[in-house]
């Protein structure tokens, strides 16, 4: 019985992990690409207006930690009292936000 339970647990984790990249790409496309660009460049009308950074640039990627990126996704970004990015903590689970962070890191060239 314990072996069956362990196998079910491993299978569940494998399924969740397998779907994460596809879900992150879909989530990014739905909520992030309009500003940050499908390619992470920030080269969109809204991205230029809000000052979205080019996530393809290694220097940009090095300028923030995963924890800082996750906080920005969850809590949004404000600068000089103006909202630059709205918060998505109520739209995505912690696991989805972590998957988005990994997806964003993959833009680095």
Number of C-alpha atoms within 10 A of each C-alpha: 6 7 8 9 10 11 12 12 11 11 12 12 11 11 10 10 12 11 10 18 16 13 15 21 17 14 19 22 15 11 12 20 21 16 22 26 21 17 14 24 19 24 20 18 12 15 20 13 12 16 15 19 18 20 22 18 14 13 11 12 20 12 8 10 11 15 11 12 20 20 16 17 22 19 15 16 15 13 8 6 7 9 12 16 18 13 17 17 17 9 13 15 12 13 11 17 22 19 22 25 20 17 20 22 18 13 17 17 9
